[in-house]
Amino acid sequence: MTHAKTEDTPLLRQFFAVKAKYPDTVLLYRVGDFYETYGDDALLASKVLGILLTRRSNGEKGDIPMAGFPHHAIDVYLPKLVRAGYKAAVCDQLEDPALAGRKLVKRGVTEIVTPGIAFSDQLLDCRENNYLAGLTFEKDRCGAAFLDVSTGEFRIAQGSLDYIGTLLSSLAPKELILQRGYEKGVKERFGNFYVTSLDEWAFVYEAAVEKLCRQLEVSSLKGFAVDTLPLGVCSAGALLVYLEQTQHAGLRNICSLGRIDEGKFVWMDKFTFRNLEIFHPASGGSDGVALIDVLDRCASPLGSRLLRSWLAMPSLDLAELRDRFDCVGFLKDNEDTLAGLRDAL
């Protein structure tokens, strides 16, 4: 005697098909006026978001865990999920359910949000950069790329492992993109970061140059003076691969590429940052005051980000420092001009 194979309901069959394409995300699945999660995603969402865990029928297979929230609350729950260190894929209804009739509504992923790829004001602190970083290793050297997709800032560097570790401490990226197999070594060397791994083909130099030229709309990278930073170029190319995989390819605000030169800045390790309380109180709690909290009286988010950059990477250029001091002195002595500038900003 043979038994009929039990199948998922059409809705959940569709869900599992989408989930199979994005296995490392929490899939927020639009059903009517709600975003729903199922199975392990539901267990996680219920715990992280503090929402009710219930169940949905899956036909002959029995019930499956389910947790959801109203669609209009996505700007509340999505940031909470990403800040907790999870990727989220938003799967929306791609047609009007009323027009679908008795057919299953067509659905597809419209956005993937990760700790390093975010655009929403609810997800971002507009007064600091939200860096996505890529790393490429070759023996005792490493190339790094830092990209803030919300502002378009894109810079690369290359050097010793100690130098790259200091860069990571200074710029504090929210997510690292690595060659698969380097996860353990990076954690041991650089500490805990949210890590996403890509296959080695994503870090190939020739492909990286091609992708960067296409993104920056140039015929070569000569004008960006990055020819001495091949590992940094590989890392930058890997970031563009990751943007493609998360459906963010071709962002128009990514239109330039800069380099970070080791000899132009004072570099501090993570222990120095902590002991000097530059960005966070040494206690690690919320009751202390860091240096940035005292200094940041900027009238715009752009100014705050620039100030943070100056504190994270103090310049060694004496002429540049004198120019800054002269500007500060001028504004201090001309309060009416200062007030006018602040009002304009």
Backbone torsions as a table, in degrees:
resi	resn	phi	psi	omega
1	MET	NA	135.1	177.8
2	THR	-106.6	150.7	179.4
3	HIS	-114.4	140.0	177.9
4	ALA	-65.5	137.5	179.2
5	LYS	-72.6	128.0	178.7
6	THR	-73.9	142.5	-177.9
7	GLU	-124.4	159.1	173.9
8	ASP	-69.6	157.6	172.0
9	THR	-64.7	157.7	-178.7
10	PRO	-54.3	-41.8	-179.5
11	LEU	-62.1	-47.8	-178.0
12	LEU	-73.9	-28.2	174.1
13	ARG	-62.8	-41.6	177.0
14	GLN	-64.6	-42.3	178.7
15	PHE	-58.9	-49.3	-177.0
16	PHE	-65.5	-31.1	177.6
17	ALA	-66.7	-40.9	177.5
18	VAL	-69.5	-43.0	-178.9
19	LYS	-59.9	-35.1	-179.8
20	ALA	-63.5	-26.4	179.1
21	LYS	-81.7	-21.2	-177.8
22	TYR	-132.3	62.1	-171.7
23	PRO	-68.0	-22.3	-176.8
24	ASP	-95.4	15.5	179.4
25	THR	-116.8	161.5	165.8
26	VAL	-89.8	117.0	-173.7
27	LEU	-89.6	114.2	176.8
28	LEU	-93.7	110.6	-165.6
29	TYR	-108.6	115.5	-175.5
30	ARG	-76.3	121.5	175.7
31	VAL	-131.5	104.4	-177.4
32	GLY	63.8	-124.0	-178.4
33	ASP	-93.9	12.9	-176.4
34	PHE	-128.0	153.8	163.0
35	TYR	-100.7	124.8	-176.5
36	GLU	-117.6	151.8	173.2
37	THR	-124.3	150.5	-176.2
38	TYR	-132.8	157.4	175.4
39	GLY	63.1	-135.7	-179.5
40	ASP	-61.7	-34.0	176.9
41	ASP	-60.6	-38.8	-179.8
42	ALA	-66.5	-41.5	178.5
43	LEU	-61.2	-42.2	-179.9
44	LEU	-69.0	-46.9	-177.8
45	ALA	-61.8	-40.3	179.0
46	SER	-60.2	-41.7	-178.2
47	LYS	-72.3	-47.4	-174.9
48	VAL	-74.0	-40.3	-174.7
49	LEU	-92.8	-11.5	-179.2
50	GLY	68.6	36.7	179.3
51	ILE	-109.9	159.9	-173.8
52	LEU	-65.3	132.5	173.7
53	LEU	-94.4	122.1	179.0
54	THR	-130.9	-156.4	-177.3
55	ARG	-141.0	151.4	174.1
56	ARG	-122.2	141.4	178.7
57	SER	-70.0	135.7	175.7
58	ASN	-119.8	45.5	176.4
59	GLY	61.6	-134.8	-177.8
60	GLU	-68.0	-16.4	178.6
61	LYS	-78.8	-6.3	-179.6
62	GLY	90.9	-164.5	-176.9
63	ASP	-87.8	158.3	178.3
64	ILE	-131.5	141.9	178.2
65	PRO	-57.7	141.7	-179.7
66	MET	-143.3	142.1	172.7
67	ALA	-146.0	141.1	-177.6
68	GLY	-154.8	177.3	179.0
69	PHE	-152.2	158.0	179.8
70	PRO	-60.1	144.2	-175.0
71	HIS	-60.5	-31.3	-178.1
72	HIS	-73.2	-8.2	-180.0
73	ALA	-98.0	12.0	-176.1
74	ILE	-64.7	-31.2	178.8
75	ASP	-70.3	-11.5	175.4
76	VAL	-92.2	-47.6	-171.9
77	TYR	-84.6	-34.2	179.9
78	LEU	-62.1	-47.5	176.8
79	PRO	-59.5	-37.5	-179.4
80	LYS	-63.4	-38.7	-179.7
81	LEU	-67.9	-44.9	-177.2
82	VAL	-70.9	-38.9	178.4
83	ARG	-64.5	-25.0	177.3
84	ALA	-78.7	-2.9	174.9
85	GLY	96.5	28.9	-179.5
86	TYR	-120.8	146.7	170.2
87	LYS	-81.2	145.6	178.0
88	ALA	-130.4	135.5	174.3
89	ALA	-111.3	124.5	-179.2
90	VAL	-96.4	115.1	-178.0
91	CYS	-107.2	112.2	-174.9
92	ASP	-105.2	164.5	173.0
93	GLN	-77.8	124.5	-174.4
94	LEU	-96.5	4.2	175.4
95	GLU	-148.8	160.5	179.6
96	ASP	-70.1	121.8	179.7
97	PRO	-55.9	-30.9	-179.4
98	ALA	-66.7	-30.8	-179.9
99	LEU	-85.2	-17.2	-179.7
100	ALA	-74.2	-19.0	-179.4
101	GLY	63.8	-129.1	-179.0
102	ARG	-89.9	-1.7	178.9
103	LYS	-78.1	158.9	175.4
104	LEU	-68.8	131.0	-179.6
105	VAL	-63.3	134.3	177.8
106	LYS	-70.6	132.8	-179.7
107	ARG	-132.9	154.7	177.4
108	GLY	-161.7	156.4	179.6
109	VAL	-73.4	124.3	-178.4
110	THR	-106.1	-16.4	-178.8
111	GLU	-158.6	139.9	171.7
112	ILE	-121.4	124.1	-177.2
113	VAL	-116.7	130.7	179.7
114	THR	-128.6	168.6	177.4
115	PRO	-56.0	-30.3	-178.5
116	GLY	-98.6	-6.2	179.4
117	ILE	-127.3	99.6	-177.5
118	ALA	-148.5	144.6	179.7
119	PHE	-125.2	-22.6	-174.7
120	SER	-68.2	139.8	176.0
121	ASP	-61.4	-27.7	179.4
122	GLN	-71.1	-21.8	-178.7
123	LEU	-95.8	-23.4	-171.7
124	LEU	-106.9	144.1	165.1
125	ASP	-93.0	105.9	-170.8
126	CYS	-65.5	-10.5	-178.9
127	ARG	-94.1	3.9	174.2
128	GLU	-143.8	152.9	179.9
129	ASN	-72.1	147.9	175.9
130	ASN	-113.1	87.6	-171.7
131	TYR	-85.2	137.5	164.5
132	LEU	-103.3	127.3	-175.9
133	ALA	-120.7	144.9	174.5
134	GLY	-119.5	143.7	179.5
135	LEU	-127.7	136.2	174.7
136	THR	-127.2	128.1	-175.2
137	PHE	-108.8	143.7	173.0
138	GLU	-148.7	104.3	-175.8
139	LYS	57.2	-121.2	-177.8
140	ASP	-99.9	18.7	178.3
141	ARG	-115.7	159.1	-179.2
142	CYS	-148.6	141.2	172.7
143	GLY	-109.2	144.5	-178.3
144	ALA	-133.6	147.4	173.4
145	ALA	-131.5	139.8	-179.1
146	PHE	-125.8	125.0	-176.6
147	LEU	-132.8	128.8	170.7
148	ASP	-106.6	103.9	-173.9
149	VAL	-67.5	-22.1	-178.4
150	SER	-76.8	-27.0	-179.1
151	THR	-112.7	-18.6	-177.8
152	GLY	88.3	-0.6	178.9
153	GLU	-64.5	129.0	-172.5
154	PHE	-143.3	114.0	-176.9
155	ARG	-138.0	151.8	179.4
156	ILE	-129.5	160.7	179.8
157	ALA	-151.5	166.2	177.8
158	GLN	-155.8	141.7	178.7
159	GLY	171.3	-157.7	-179.3
160	SER	-70.3	164.8	178.1
161	LEU	-63.9	-35.0	177.5
162	ASP	-63.4	-43.0	179.3
163	TYR	-63.0	-46.0	179.9
164	ILE	-64.6	-37.9	176.3
165	GLY	-61.1	-39.3	177.6
166	THR	-67.0	-39.3	176.3
167	LEU	-59.7	-43.8	179.5
168	LEU	-62.6	-38.1	177.1
169	SER	-66.3	-38.4	-176.6
170	SER	-72.1	-44.1	-173.0
171	LEU	-96.2	-15.8	173.3
172	ALA	46.0	62.9	178.9
173	PRO	-63.6	149.9	-179.9
174	LYS	-83.3	-17.9	-177.6
175	GLU	-153.6	139.1	177.5
176	LEU	-111.5	136.1	174.2
177	ILE	-106.6	120.6	-173.6
178	LEU	-124.6	159.2	166.6
179	GLN	-68.2	134.8	-179.1
180	ARG	-57.4	134.0	-179.3
181	GLY	105.5	-10.9	-178.3
182	TYR	-100.1	4.2	-173.0
183	GLU	-59.1	-49.0	-176.7
184	LYS	-64.6	-44.9	-179.2
185	GLY	-62.7	-39.3	179.1
186	VAL	-66.0	-41.8	178.7
187	LYS	-62.5	-43.1	-179.5
188	GLU	-67.5	-35.2	-175.3
189	ARG	-86.0	-41.6	-170.3
190	PHE	-112.7	-9.8	-179.7
191	GLY	97.5	-170.4	-174.5
192	ASN	-83.2	122.6	171.2
193	PHE	-135.2	157.4	170.9
194	TYR	-73.3	121.9	-171.0
195	VAL	-117.8	136.6	169.6
196	THR	-123.4	131.8	-176.9
197	SER	-105.7	138.8	176.3
198	LEU	-121.8	157.8	177.2
199	ASP	-68.3	159.8	-172.6
200	GLU	-61.0	-28.7	-178.3
201	TRP	-61.7	-23.3	-179.3
202	ALA	-71.3	-12.1	-175.4
203	PHE	-112.1	15.9	-179.3
204	VAL	-73.4	132.4	-172.7
205	TYR	-60.3	-51.1	-175.6
206	GLU	-60.0	-42.3	178.6
207	ALA	-66.6	-36.0	179.1
208	ALA	-63.8	-44.3	178.8
209	VAL	-60.2	-44.2	180.0
210	GLU	-61.6	-44.7	-179.5
211	LYS	-65.9	-41.3	-179.7
212	LEU	-65.8	-42.7	178.1
213	CYS	-61.4	-40.2	178.9
214	ARG	-67.2	-42.9	-179.8
215	GLN	-65.9	-42.0	-175.9
216	LEU	-88.3	-3.8	177.7
217	GLU	58.8	50.6	177.5
218	VAL	-131.8	163.4	179.8
219	SER	-88.4	-20.6	176.7
220	SER	-154.8	170.0	-179.3
221	LEU	-97.5	10.0	-175.6
222	LYS	-58.4	-37.3	-177.4
223	GLY	-68.8	-11.8	-178.8
224	PHE	-99.5	-0.8	175.8
225	ALA	53.7	45.6	-179.4
226	VAL	-114.9	13.1	-176.2
227	ASP	-66.3	-20.7	178.6
228	THR	-90.9	6.8	-177.9
229	LEU	-124.4	57.8	-175.0
230	PRO	-61.2	-36.5	179.1
231	LEU	-70.1	-32.9	174.8
232	GLY	-65.9	-39.1	176.9
233	VAL	-62.8	-42.4	177.1
234	CYS	-58.5	-42.0	-179.9
235	SER	-65.7	-40.4	178.4
236	ALA	-63.9	-40.6	177.0
237	GLY	-62.4	-38.8	178.6
238	ALA	-63.7	-35.4	177.4
239	LEU	-64.6	-38.2	177.8
240	LEU	-67.7	-35.9	174.1
241	VAL	-60.3	-44.1	-179.2
242	TYR	-64.8	-38.2	176.3
243	LEU	-62.2	-38.9	176.8
244	GLU	-62.8	-43.4	-177.6
245	GLN	-67.5	-25.6	-179.8
246	THR	-102.6	16.1	174.5
247	GLN	64.8	38.9	177.2
248	HIS	-126.9	28.8	-178.9
249	ALA	-69.9	149.8	173.1
250	GLY	73.2	27.1	178.1
251	LEU	-61.7	125.9	-172.6
252	ARG	-71.7	-22.3	-178.1
253	ASN	-79.7	-8.8	175.2
254	ILE	-90.9	91.5	-171.1
255	CYS	-130.5	8.6	178.2
256	SER	-149.8	162.5	-179.9
257	LEU	-138.1	123.8	179.5
258	GLY	-112.7	173.3	178.5
259	ARG	-125.6	149.4	176.3
260	ILE	-108.4	117.4	-177.8
261	ASP	-98.8	124.8	-174.6
262	GLU	-57.8	-36.7	-174.4
263	GLY	-79.6	-0.7	-176.5
264	LYS	-98.8	-3.4	-173.9
265	PHE	-135.6	159.4	168.9
266	VAL	-86.6	126.7	-176.5
267	TRP	-108.2	136.2	-179.7
268	MET	-125.8	139.8	177.8
269	ASP	-83.0	175.9	-174.6
270	LYS	-63.9	-28.8	179.7
271	PHE	-70.7	-37.2	177.4
272	THR	-66.5	-44.5	177.0
273	PHE	-57.2	-43.0	-177.9
274	ARG	-68.7	-46.0	-176.6
275	ASN	-67.6	-33.2	178.0
276	LEU	-84.2	-6.7	178.5
277	GLU	52.9	45.6	-176.4
278	ILE	-69.7	-47.1	-178.5
279	PHE	-115.2	-20.7	-178.5
280	HIS	-140.5	143.7	175.0
281	PRO	-60.6	145.4	-178.5
282	ALA	-61.4	-27.5	-179.6
283	SER	-69.4	-21.3	-178.7
284	GLY	79.9	-3.5	-179.5
285	GLY	-91.3	-176.7	-178.4
286	SER	-96.2	-1.0	-175.9
287	ASP	-92.4	-11.6	-179.6
288	GLY	-87.6	174.6	179.6
289	VAL	-126.0	128.3	178.2
290	ALA	-95.5	166.0	-179.9
291	LEU	-58.2	-41.4	-179.4
292	ILE	-61.0	-32.2	179.3
293	ASP	-67.2	-31.5	179.8
294	VAL	-78.7	-40.5	-173.0
295	LEU	-84.4	-31.3	-170.8
296	ASP	-77.3	97.3	172.2
297	ARG	-120.9	29.3	-177.1
298	CYS	-67.5	145.7	-178.1
299	ALA	-85.8	-10.4	-178.3
300	SER	-138.3	153.9	175.2
301	PRO	-58.7	-35.0	179.0
302	LEU	-60.7	-42.2	177.9
303	GLY	-65.0	-39.8	179.2
304	SER	-63.7	-41.2	179.2
305	ARG	-65.9	-38.2	178.7
306	LEU	-66.0	-41.7	178.4
307	LEU	-61.9	-43.7	177.8
308	ARG	-60.9	-39.0	179.2
309	SER	-64.2	-41.1	178.7
310	TRP	-64.2	-37.8	179.7
311	LEU	-74.5	-34.9	-179.3
312	ALA	-73.5	-33.4	-176.9
313	MET	-134.4	76.0	-178.8
314	PRO	-60.6	133.9	-176.8
315	SER	-72.9	146.9	173.0
316	LEU	-99.4	0.0	-177.2
317	ASP	-83.8	108.1	-175.6
318	LEU	-62.2	-39.6	179.8
319	ALA	-63.8	-41.0	178.0
320	GLU	-63.7	-42.4	179.3
321	LEU	-64.0	-41.1	178.2
322	ARG	-63.5	-38.6	177.0
323	ASP	-61.2	-41.9	178.7
324	ARG	-63.7	-45.9	-180.0
325	PHE	-61.9	-40.1	179.4
326	ASP	-63.2	-41.3	179.1
327	CYS	-64.5	-44.8	178.9
328	VAL	-62.6	-43.4	179.6
329	GLY	-62.7	-40.9	178.8
330	PHE	-61.7	-46.6	-178.5
331	LEU	-68.1	-33.0	177.3
332	LYS	-65.3	-37.6	-178.3
333	ASP	-85.1	-10.3	-178.3
334	ASN	-129.0	76.5	-172.7
335	GLU	-65.4	-31.2	178.4
336	ASP	-64.9	-41.4	177.3
337	THR	-64.1	-42.5	178.5
338	LEU	-60.5	-45.4	-179.7
339	ALA	-62.9	-39.2	178.7
340	GLY	-64.6	-40.6	177.9
341	LEU	-64.1	-43.5	-179.4
342	ARG	-63.7	-39.7	178.5
343	ASP	-64.7	-38.4	-179.3
344	ALA	-68.1	-29.7	179.9
345	LEU	-84.0	NA	NA
